[in-house]
Amino acid sequence: MDRMREVIGELAEQVRKQAEVIQALKARLDKDSHNSSKPPSQDGYKKPAPKSLRKPGEKANGGQPGHKGHTLKATEPPDHVEEHAPGCCISCKGDLSGVSVSGSESRQVFDLPPMRIEVTEHVAQTKVCPACGTVNCGEFPPKVDAAVQYGDGVTSFCAYLNTQHYIPLDRTTQLFEDMFQHNLSESFVLKANHAVSESVKPAEEAVKTCLVASEILHVDESGIRVKGKLHWIHVASTDKLTHYAVHAKRGAQAMNEMGVIPKFKGSMIHDHWKPYFQFTECDHGACNAHQLRELVGVVESWQQPWAKDMIGVLCDIKGAVDAAKKKGATELPEGMKAKFVQNYEKVLADGYAANPLPPEDESPSGRKGRKKQSPPRNLLDRLRNFQADTLRFMNDFRVPFDNNLSERDIRMIKTKMKVSGAFRTLTGAEEFARIRGYISTARKNGLNILGSIKNALAGKPFIPSVA
């Protein structure tokens, strides 16, 4: 009888272990971009319809009152006027060629003119001084150093196509030939990128200085392929500034060499990547969009009610903060904040009750230790241990609820990788990152991208200043 009880106990323990493994495998299969940190590109073609965590707003769809429209409007004076006169009467077929105009109706067509490259010949004249006989030669402009060459307009346009729109080298040359009937080489496009990269270096240093002085800093990183090996592109940004850096490492070494994060003393927003916490001179803010997705995963894969309650608490706090900001407030009432904290901690308690610590177990090697925690328990530990970071947006209205800004800034590299697959050289990756940082900063400040690149080549890059 005792042996039977022992066997039943062993079988029950085996079933329990198998159930845990099945649950973990099922949760892994259920992961996608809406319930984990996986990117949408890994969802596959059979991904379910998106389930947004946002609540419906009160505004109707479409343009809002006061919205500045972009409807095409007639311009005066037009570049060209074409007159269309009736040749004969539609009734009696009489000749109208000599009849004066009694009225008219105008319609305008906006179109592209024939595209062509303009050729400017620079002639350096020679003059002999009548007084002393010295031969004097005129000087060519600084960048005119060959008998035949392309100018800054062509250089900036090639770099613009390749870095802003991710058009590969071969297709950039094809597009240029189709548009302007000039056959460029791929090496010219690479030289164009190099020239732009060198011209925006002063802007890059100014951006880094401004980022260090900012109150809020968004950071993120994403993997890229360089020379067939894994590298990382790091981003540090604000709503007006963007800086990218390429490094072989993902962690603290790369962040230190990037030269922004170690000097930053404001609030840094990130997705809880552990190396960020090595920098203790600044405050940290959690990306709650990531945590909401993980909570959705707990609801769907483990069917635990506390996770749904925590989603409600975080969304309620965000709603209260957004409403207060609209009214011009700079903080929530102390009583309201205390109530939110109480609700937050109650949900944590419910979560821990549903996820007790696993019992100590003896491993196959004979060493005793605690079992690996479940994902719900790990998420609970993070929400508890980093409660201040999670709720920093509630206590400091300058801190955003999520890290979507840097995720938008880093998203472009995934598009680049889908188009090109990899960078052939580290230099090419670094030049691409520097140009993209300059382009992003210019765009955030309302500047024309192509014009900003041309200005940089002319020695006048956009240089942001510390506010």
N, C-alpha and C positions, 0 to 999 in steps of 0.2 A: 504493500500500500504506500509505504514511504517512497519507494522507487517510482511509483506511478505519479505521486505528487511532484516529485523532482522532475520527471520527464515533462509533465504538464507545464511546470514553471519554466523549464527551458524552452519549450515550444512557444509559450506565451511571450517570452522575451524575444525569441526569434521573429515572431510575427510582428512585435512592436518595432523591432529594428527594420524589418522589411517595409513596414508602413511608413517609417521615417524616410527611408531611401526613396520609396515611390512618391511620397509627398515632395521631396526635394527635386526629383527628376521632373515631376509634373510642373512644379513651379518654374523650373528652368525652361521647359518647353513653352510655357505660357508667357514668358517675358517678351515684350516688344517695346516700342518707343513710348507707349502711353502708360506703362506701369513699371518702367525701369529706366536706367540711364542709357539703354541701347539707342543708337541713332535711328531715325526713320528709314535710312538706306538699308538697314538690316532687317526690316520687317518682311520683306518678300512680297510676292504678288498676291498672296491670299490673306493679307492683313485685314482685320475687321474694320468696319466703319469707325471713324474717329469719335472718341467720347471726350468732349471737352470738359475740363473742370470749371470753366467759367460759367457764371450764372447769367441768364438773359438780362440785358440792360433795358432801360426805359426808352432809349432812343430808337427811332425807326431806322430801317435800313436806308442806305444811300447818303447823299450829301446832307449835312446838318445846316441849320440856320447860321448865316454868316460865313459859310464855306466859300472860299474863293474859287470860282469856276475856271475852266480852261477851254471854253468853247472857242473855236476858230472865229476870229473877227476880221472884217474887211480892213485893209490898211490903205492909207493915203500918204503920198501918191504911190501908185503901183509902179513896179519896175518896167512893165511893158503894157501897152494898150492895143488891143486888136478890135477893130470896128467891123461889125457885120451888118451891112445894109441890104434891104430887100432889093432884088434886081427888077422885079416886075410886080404888078398888082395881082393879088391872088384872086380878084373878082373878074376884072376885065382884061387882064394880061397886058396892061399898058406899061410902057417903059418908065421906070422911076429913077434912072441914073442921074438926071439933072434936077430932081426935086429936092428942096431943102428939108432938113431933118425937123420933124415936129415934136419928137419926144424920144426917150431912150430908157433902157433898163440895163443895169450893170450887174455882172456876176464875176467874182474873183476866184481864180484857181491857184492854189499854193503848190508849187512843184520844185523839184531840184533842177538847177541849171546843168548843162553839160559839164562833166567834171574833167578837169585837165590840170596838169602841173605847169605852173608858170616858170619860165627860165629867166633868171636875172644875170646878165653878164657884168662882171666887175672889171673895170679897166683902170689899171694903175698907170697914170700918165707920167711921162718924163719931161722935165724942163731944165734947160741950161741957163744958169744965172748970167745975165748980160754984163754984170759988174765984174765977176771974178771967174766966170767960166765953169763953175762947179755944176756937175750933173745931179739933179734932184729928182728922186723917184717918189711917186705917190704910194701910200701904204694901203694894202688890202685890209678889210675888216679882220678882226682876230681869228674868226672861225673859217675864213676863206683861205684854205691852205693847200688846195689841190686845183689842177687845171679844170676838172669836172667833178662835182660832188653834189650830194643831196643836202638840203638845208634842215633847219630845226623843225620846220613844219612836217616834213616827211618823217623825221626821227621821232617826234612826239606822237604822231599818228600811229606809227608801227608799235611803239611801246604801249600806247593806249589800247590798241586792239589785243595785244598779247597778254597784258597784265590786268586790264580792267575787264575784258570780255573773254579771257581764257582761250583765245583763238590760237591754235598751235602754229608753229613756225611756218610749216609748209602752206597751210591754209591762209596765213597772213599774207604770204607772198602772192598766192593765187588771187586773193581778194584785191590786193593792190593792183595787180595786173589787169583784172577785170574792170576796176574802177577808173584807173588812170593810165592804162596802157604802158606801164613801165614795169619791167621785170626785175624785182629785187632778189637778193640772195638771202638765205636763212641766216647767214653770218651777219648780214646787215641788221636784221631784227635783233640778234643777240647784242650787237654793238650799240643799237639804239637803247636797249634795256640797260646796258652798262652806263651809257652816257646819262640817262635819266637818274639812275641809281646814285651816281656820283654827284649829280646836281642837287639832289634832295637831302644829302647828308646833313647840312646845317639845320634843315627843318626837323630831321629825325632827332638830333640832339636837343633842339628846343622842345619838342614834344615830350621827351623823357624828363626834362626839367619840370615841365608843367604837370606831368603826371605825378611826380614825386610831391609836388606842392598841392595837389588836389585833395578835397575832403573825402571823396569816395573813389575807390579804384576797383574796377571789374577785371578779373583775371581768369584765364582758361588756357588749355593746351590741347593739341590734337596731333595724332601721328601722321607722318608723311614718309614717302620713300625718297631717299637721296642716294644715288649711286648703288641702288639695289639693297640698301640697308635702312632700317627703321631710324628715323629722326623725329624730332618734335618741333612744332611751331607753337610758340608761346605768344599770348596776347595780353597786353595791359591797356585798358581803355576807359574812357569816360564818354559822356554824351557829346563831347566836342573833340576828343583826341583818340588816336589809335596808334599803338606801337606793336610791331611784331618782331620776334627774334627766333632764329632757327638754331637748334642745338641737338647734339647726339643724345643728350640726357633729358629725362622728363622732370626730375626732382629738383632738390635744393641747389645743386651745382649750377644747373641751367638758370634758375631764378636769380642766383647771386650774380652770375656773369651777365645777365640781362641788364642789371644796373638800375632797376626801378624799385622792385619790391623791398630790398634791404633798407632803402632810404625812406620808404613810405611810412607815415605816422598817422594816417587817417583810418577810415574803415574799409577793409578789403573784403570784397564779395567774391565768393568762390563756391565750388560744388563739393567742398569737404575733402578734397585731396590732401592727405596727411602732411606732405612736405610744406604746405602753406602755413601750417601751425608752428613751424620752426621760427617764424618771424614774429617776435613778441613785441616789437615796438609799435605795432598797429593793432586796432580792434579787428575782429573777424565777424563777417555776416554770412549766414548760410543761404544757399540758393534754395528757397522753399519750393520752387517749381520741381526740383529734383525730388525733394522729400515727399511732395504730394504724389508724384508718380510712384514712388516706392510704397506709399500707403495704399494706393490703388492696387498695387501688386499683392499686398497682404490681404486686402479685402477679397480679391478675385481668387487667389491661390490657396489661402488659408482660412477664408471665411470668418475672419475675426472682427467682431463689431467695433472694438476699440479703435481700429484704424479708420473706419468711416467716421467715428466721432471726432478723431483728431483732425481729419480733413475739414470737418465742419467748424472746429475751433479755429484753425488757422485761417480759413476763408472768412469767418466772422470777424476776426481781428483785422484782416486786410480790408474788409468792407468798412469797418469803423474808421480805420486810418485814412482810407481814400475819401470818405465822407467828410472827415475833419479837415483834410487838406483843401477840399473844395470850398469849405467855409472860411478858409484863411487861418485856421488854427495851426499851432506849431507843436502841440502835444495833446494826448488824450487825458481826460480827467483821471486823477489817481485812483478813484474808486473803480472806474471802468477797467483800468489796467490790472488792478488787484483781482477783479472778478475774472478777467481773461486768464490770468496766471493760475487762479484756483481751478478753473475749468481744464486748463492744460494739464496741471498736475494730477487732477482726478482721472483724466483719460490715461495718463501714464500708469497710475495705480491699477486701473482696470486692465491695461495691457500686460503688466507684470503678473497679475493674477491669472491671466490666460496663458502666460508663457513662463512657468516656473523654471528655475535653474535645473538643467539635466543632472541626474545623479552621477556621482563619481563612478568611473568604470575602469576596468583593468584592460589595458591594450594587449594585443597579441605578443608584444615583446616583454610583457610582465610589468611594465611601468604603469603606475596608477596616475590618473589625471582626469580632469573634467572633460566631458564630451563637448564636441563642437556645438556652439549655440545655433539656434535656428535663425533665419533671416529676420523674422518678426522681433525676436529678442535683441538681435544686433541693432535693429532700427530703434527699438525702445531705448537701448543704452545710449545711442547717439542723441536722441531727442532729450534724454535726461541730462547727460553729461555736457551737452552743448546747448542747454536751454537758453542761455543768454544770447548766443549767436543766432539761434533760431528766431528769437523774439526781438532781436535788435531793431528790426524795422518798426516795431510797435513803440519802442522807447526813444528812437531817434528818427524823426521824419525824413532826414536826409538819406537814410539807408533804404534801398529798394527792397521789395518783397522777394525778388528773384535775381538771378544772374543772366537774364535773357540778353542783356546788352552785349556782353562778351561772347555769348553763344552765337549771336548774329554776326559779330565781327569775325569769329573763327570759322563760321559756316562756309565762307567762300573757299577755304582751302580744300574742302571736300569736293566742291565743284571742280576745282583745278585738278585734283587727283583723278576724278572720274574722266576728265577730258584727256589729260596727258599721262596719267599713270604714275609718273615719277619725275624727279629732277635728275638730269644727267650729272650735274656737278653741284657741290656745296655752294660754290660762288653763285651759280644761277639761282639756287633756292634763296640765298641771302639777298640777292638783288631783287628778286620777286617780292620778298617780304618787306624790304625797305620801301619799294615803290607802292605796294599795297597800303602800307601804313600812311604814306603821304596822301594817296588818293582818298582813303577813308577819312582822314582828318579834313582834307579840303571839302569833301562832300558834306561832312557833318557841320561844317561852317558855311554851307550854302554856296560854295564856289563851283564854277564850271570845271569839270575834271580835266578835259582836254586843254582848256585855257591855262589851268594851273600847271600842267606838265610843260606847256610851252614857256610859261614864265620861269619855271625852274631852269630850263635849258638856257634861257636868256640871262641867267644869273640872278633872278628875282623870285626865288621860291616863296611859297606862303609860310611865314614864320609865326606860329601862335605865340602868345605871350601869357604869362601868369596873370590870372584875373585879380 
